[in-house]
Amino acid sequence: MAHDLRPDTQPDAWRGAVGWEERDGAIRAWRLLPELVNRAFAPDLITNARQSVGVRLDIDTDAESVTLHGDLLLDIPRDSRIDVLVDGELHRRIDLVSGPFTVVVPLPTGAHRVQVWLPQVGETWIRSVQLSGSTVSATTASTRWTTYGSSISQCNAASGPSETWPALVARALDWDLTCLGFGGQCHLDPISTRTIAAVPADIISLCLGINVMGGASMSPRTFAPQVAGLIDQVRAAHPSAPIAVITPIVAPGLENTPNAVGTTLAGMRDAIAEVVAGTADDLLHLIDGPGILGFDETHLLSDGVHPDAAGYRLMGERLTAALRRLQR
């Protein structure tokens, strides 16, 4: 028996998308609220929000194989992969190039939990998803976790989509991940705040600062108030959810060199810590970025800012330990 598991026909089988868009017989994920796109006024953010970071099929099945037909759009040549996991372990990793693709993955005999992680790089359109087997059911939802951040949360350089640091945390803790990691676009935009507020969540993490530093989009005068406003709005929408605010990991060239508006990375960490310390909220927690990837580990930065694949794995291990403590 063949089962059709396109997101528009079996939405409960898919995790990590905020919304979906259908066009010309194919469907793609959105990681921002689609109805608010015309209020973003940030084209690069919208382009990024159409990439399927953290979006995955997650089912229990006895299927003999899974087949995906789709299209991958890459603006520049990059490594892009689909990961198929069986019972939590990597079963098959498939390299993709820009254009139409067909992926056929045989599965081991018997009933298993099967996850298909879409690429964290590029825009993925799904045309069909077919499983050959007698039983298919969506997995039971676990702790719902939303994480917001920059390219360091999108993790283009990770070995595959199931090995970004948010994916590694979610897999280790069996959390239901919604990843709002937007390369170059974590500027505390209202559309991002409203999306975090709208997505049901039991735990929230906010990895803030590096894009504001790189883009000089907020000065020392404006950054702390915007961080405070983001936290207050997320708290109003999720009154009982633990919130972790993660300061930037180390970036040697940015630590004490002011950008165009006089901001340094070290100063941003101090500002974030001051906001968290001054907020009367027992469920608000600070995680120190250099404690996750620090000054003795700069060899794990591919360009002085972004971790390489090993760096993302280390971040996954350390953030699993740090975020585990938030679960009640």
C-alpha positions as CSV (number, residue, x, y, z in Angstrom):
1,M,0.0,0.0,0.0
2,A,1.3,3.4,-0.9
3,H,0.7,6.4,1.3
4,D,0.8,10.0,0.1
5,L,2.5,12.2,2.8
6,R,2.7,15.6,1.2
7,P,2.4,18.3,3.9
8,D,-0.9,19.6,2.5
9,T,-2.5,16.1,2.7
10,Q,-0.8,14.9,5.9
11,P,0.1,18.0,7.9
12,D,0.4,16.2,11.2
13,A,3.3,14.1,9.8
14,W,5.4,17.2,9.4
15,R,7.3,19.3,12.0
16,G,9.1,22.6,12.0
17,A,7.2,24.7,9.5
18,V,5.2,27.8,10.5
19,G,3.1,27.7,7.4
20,W,3.0,26.2,3.9
21,E,2.5,27.6,0.4
22,E,1.3,25.7,-2.7
23,R,2.2,26.7,-6.2
24,D,2.2,24.9,-9.5
25,G,1.6,21.5,-8.0
26,A,4.4,21.8,-5.4
27,I,4.4,23.0,-1.7
28,R,7.1,24.7,0.3
29,A,7.5,25.5,4.0
30,W,7.5,29.0,5.6
31,R,9.4,29.7,8.8
32,L,7.6,33.1,9.3
33,L,3.9,33.7,9.4
34,P,3.0,33.9,5.7
35,E,0.2,36.3,6.3
36,L,2.6,38.8,7.7
37,V,5.2,38.7,4.9
38,N,4.0,42.0,3.3
39,R,4.7,43.7,6.7
40,A,8.4,42.6,6.9
41,F,10.0,45.1,4.6
42,A,13.1,42.9,4.7
43,P,13.5,41.0,1.4
44,D,16.6,39.0,2.6
45,L,14.7,37.8,5.7
46,I,11.8,36.7,3.6
47,T,14.1,34.8,1.2
48,N,15.6,33.1,4.2
49,A,12.3,32.2,5.7
50,R,11.5,30.1,2.7
51,Q,14.4,27.8,3.4
52,S,13.4,24.6,5.2
53,V,15.7,24.7,8.2
54,G,14.5,22.2,10.8
55,V,11.5,21.1,8.7
56,R,11.1,17.3,8.6
57,L,8.7,14.4,8.1
58,D,8.4,12.5,11.4
59,I,6.4,9.2,11.4
60,D,6.1,5.7,12.7
61,T,5.9,3.3,9.9
62,D,6.6,-0.2,8.6
63,A,7.2,1.1,5.1
64,E,9.8,-0.6,2.9
65,S,10.9,2.7,1.3
66,V,10.3,6.4,1.1
67,T,10.3,8.4,-2.1
68,L,10.5,12.2,-2.5
69,H,10.0,14.2,-5.6
70,G,10.7,17.9,-5.5
71,D,12.8,20.9,-6.6
72,L,15.7,22.6,-4.9
73,L,16.5,26.2,-5.6
74,L,20.0,27.4,-4.7
75,D,21.0,31.0,-5.3
76,I,24.7,30.1,-5.3
77,P,26.4,26.6,-5.4
78,R,26.3,25.2,-1.9
79,D,26.3,21.8,-0.2
80,S,22.7,20.8,0.3
81,R,21.5,17.5,1.7
82,I,18.5,15.5,2.8
83,D,19.0,13.3,5.9
84,V,16.9,10.2,6.5
85,L,16.9,9.0,10.1
86,V,15.7,5.6,11.4
87,D,15.0,5.3,15.1
88,G,17.0,8.4,15.8
89,E,20.2,7.4,13.8
90,L,21.3,8.6,10.5
91,H,20.2,6.0,7.9
92,R,21.0,7.8,4.6
93,R,22.3,11.2,3.6
94,I,21.6,12.3,0.0
95,D,23.5,15.1,-1.7
96,L,21.3,17.4,-3.8
97,V,22.1,20.0,-6.6
98,S,19.9,22.8,-7.7
99,G,16.9,21.7,-9.8
100,P,14.4,18.8,-9.7
101,F,15.3,15.8,-7.6
102,T,14.0,12.3,-6.9
103,V,15.1,10.5,-3.7
104,V,14.3,6.9,-3.1
105,V,15.5,5.5,0.2
106,P,14.9,1.8,1.2
107,L,14.1,1.3,4.9
108,P,14.9,-1.6,7.2
109,T,12.3,-4.3,7.7
110,G,9.7,-3.8,10.5
111,A,8.2,-0.8,12.3
112,H,10.4,2.2,12.9
113,R,10.4,5.9,13.6
114,V,11.4,7.5,10.3
115,Q,12.4,11.2,10.0
116,V,13.2,12.9,6.7
117,W,15.0,16.2,7.3
118,L,14.8,18.7,4.5
119,P,17.9,20.7,3.5
120,Q,18.8,23.7,5.8
121,V,20.4,25.3,2.6
122,G,18.2,26.5,-0.3
123,E,14.5,26.5,-1.0
124,T,12.8,23.1,-1.1
125,W,9.6,22.5,-3.0
126,I,7.9,19.2,-2.4
127,R,5.9,17.6,-5.2
128,S,5.2,14.2,-3.7
129,V,6.1,12.0,-0.8
130,Q,5.3,8.3,-1.1
131,L,5.7,5.5,1.4
132,S,5.3,1.8,0.6
133,G,3.9,0.0,3.7
134,S,0.8,-1.0,5.5
135,T,1.0,1.4,8.5
136,V,1.9,5.1,8.8
137,S,1.2,7.4,11.8
138,A,2.5,10.7,12.9
139,T,4.7,10.7,16.0
140,T,3.3,12.0,19.3
141,A,4.3,15.6,19.9
142,S,6.9,16.1,22.6
143,T,8.2,19.2,24.3
144,R,7.7,22.1,21.8
145,W,10.8,24.2,21.4
146,T,11.2,27.4,19.4
147,T,14.7,28.7,18.8
148,Y,15.5,32.1,17.2
149,G,18.8,33.2,15.8
150,S,21.2,34.0,12.9
151,S,23.2,31.9,10.5
152,I,24.8,30.3,13.5
153,S,21.4,28.8,14.2
154,Q,20.7,28.0,10.6
155,C,24.1,26.2,10.4
156,N,24.8,26.0,6.7
157,A,28.2,24.4,7.3
158,A,26.7,21.5,9.4
159,S,27.3,18.1,7.9
160,G,23.6,17.7,7.2
161,P,20.2,19.1,8.3
162,S,20.0,16.7,11.2
163,E,23.4,17.9,12.5
164,T,22.7,21.6,12.9
165,W,23.1,22.4,16.6
166,P,19.3,22.9,17.0
167,A,18.7,19.6,15.4
168,L,21.2,17.9,17.6
169,V,19.6,19.3,20.7
170,A,16.1,18.3,19.5
171,R,17.3,14.8,18.7
172,A,19.1,14.3,22.0
173,L,16.2,15.6,24.1
174,D,13.4,14.4,21.9
175,W,12.0,17.9,21.5
176,D,9.7,19.2,18.8
177,L,11.9,21.8,17.1
178,T,10.8,25.0,15.3
179,C,14.0,26.6,14.1
180,L,13.8,30.3,13.3
181,G,17.5,30.7,12.4
182,F,17.9,33.3,9.6
183,G,21.3,33.8,8.1
184,G,22.2,37.4,8.4
185,Q,18.7,38.4,9.4
186,C,18.4,38.1,13.2
187,H,17.6,41.8,13.8
188,L,14.7,41.4,16.2
189,D,12.3,42.2,13.4
190,P,8.6,42.5,14.5
191,I,7.6,39.7,12.1
192,S,10.0,37.4,13.9
193,T,8.7,38.4,17.3
194,R,5.1,37.9,16.2
195,T,6.0,34.5,14.8
196,I,7.7,33.4,18.0
197,A,4.6,34.6,19.9
198,A,2.2,32.7,17.6
199,V,4.0,29.3,17.5
200,P,3.0,27.1,20.4
201,A,6.0,26.5,22.6
202,D,7.0,24.9,25.9
203,I,10.6,26.2,25.8
204,I,12.0,29.1,23.9
205,S,15.6,30.1,23.2
206,L,16.8,33.4,21.7
207,C,20.4,33.6,20.3
208,L,20.9,37.3,19.9
209,G,23.5,39.8,18.8
210,I,25.8,38.7,16.0
211,N,23.8,40.0,13.1
212,V,23.1,43.3,14.9
213,M,26.9,43.6,15.3
214,G,27.7,42.7,11.7
215,G,25.0,44.8,10.2
216,A,25.4,47.8,12.6
217,S,21.6,47.8,12.8
218,M,21.4,48.9,16.4
219,S,23.6,51.2,18.5
220,P,24.5,50.9,22.1
221,R,21.6,53.3,22.7
222,T,19.0,51.1,21.0
223,F,20.1,47.5,21.4
224,A,19.3,46.8,25.0
225,P,15.8,48.3,24.8
226,Q,15.0,46.2,21.8
227,V,16.2,43.0,23.5
228,A,14.1,43.9,26.5
229,G,11.1,44.5,24.2
230,L,11.6,41.2,22.5
231,I,11.7,39.3,25.8
232,D,8.7,41.1,27.1
233,Q,6.6,40.3,24.0
234,V,7.6,36.7,24.0
235,R,6.8,36.4,27.7
236,A,3.4,37.9,27.2
237,A,2.6,35.3,24.5
238,H,4.1,32.4,26.5
239,P,3.6,33.2,30.2
240,S,4.7,29.8,31.5
241,A,7.5,28.8,29.1
242,P,11.1,29.0,30.2
243,I,13.1,31.4,28.0
244,A,16.8,31.1,27.5
245,V,18.7,34.1,26.1
246,I,22.0,33.0,24.5
247,T,24.7,35.7,24.1
248,P,27.0,35.5,21.0
249,I,29.7,32.8,20.8
250,V,33.2,34.0,20.4
251,A,34.3,35.9,17.2
252,P,37.8,37.2,17.7
253,G,37.7,40.0,15.2
254,L,34.5,41.5,16.6
255,E,35.1,41.2,20.3
256,N,36.5,44.7,21.1
257,T,36.5,46.4,17.7
258,P,33.6,48.9,17.4
259,N,31.4,48.6,14.3
260,A,30.0,51.6,12.4
261,V,27.7,52.6,15.3
262,G,30.2,52.0,18.1
263,T,29.0,48.5,19.2
264,T,31.4,45.7,20.1
265,L,30.5,42.0,20.6
266,A,31.8,42.1,24.2
267,G,29.6,45.1,24.8
268,M,26.5,43.3,23.4
269,R,27.0,40.4,25.8
270,D,27.1,42.8,28.7
271,A,24.0,44.6,27.5
272,I,22.1,41.3,27.1
273,A,23.2,40.1,30.5
274,E,22.1,43.4,32.0
275,V,18.6,43.1,30.4
276,V,18.2,39.5,31.7
277,A,19.5,40.4,35.2
278,G,17.1,43.3,35.4
279,T,14.0,41.4,34.4
280,A,11.9,40.0,37.2
281,D,11.3,36.6,35.7
282,D,12.2,33.4,37.4
283,L,11.7,31.5,34.1
284,L,14.2,33.7,32.2
285,H,17.7,32.3,31.9
286,L,21.0,33.6,30.5
287,I,23.4,31.3,28.6
288,D,26.9,32.7,28.0
289,G,27.9,32.2,24.4
290,P,31.7,31.9,25.0
291,G,30.8,29.0,27.3
292,I,29.2,27.3,24.3
293,L,32.0,28.0,21.9
294,G,34.9,30.0,23.4
295,F,38.3,31.6,23.0
296,D,40.2,28.3,23.2
297,E,38.1,26.9,20.3
298,T,38.5,29.5,17.6
299,H,40.0,26.8,15.4
300,L,36.4,25.5,15.0
301,L,35.4,28.8,13.3
302,S,35.6,28.5,9.5
303,D,35.8,32.2,8.9
304,G,36.3,33.8,12.4
305,V,32.6,34.0,12.9
306,H,30.8,30.8,11.8
307,P,31.5,27.3,13.2
308,D,32.5,24.5,11.0
309,A,30.7,21.1,11.2
310,A,32.7,20.0,14.2
311,G,32.0,23.4,15.9
312,Y,28.2,22.9,15.4
313,R,28.5,19.4,16.9
314,L,30.2,20.8,19.9
315,M,27.6,23.5,20.2
316,G,24.9,20.8,20.1
317,E,26.5,18.9,22.9
318,R,26.9,21.9,25.2
319,L,23.5,23.5,24.4
320,T,21.8,20.1,25.0
321,A,23.3,20.2,28.6
322,A,22.4,23.8,29.1
323,L,18.9,23.7,27.7
324,R,18.0,20.3,29.3
325,R,18.0,22.1,32.7
326,L,15.1,24.3,31.5
327,Q,12.7,21.4,31.1
328,R,10.3,21.0,34.0
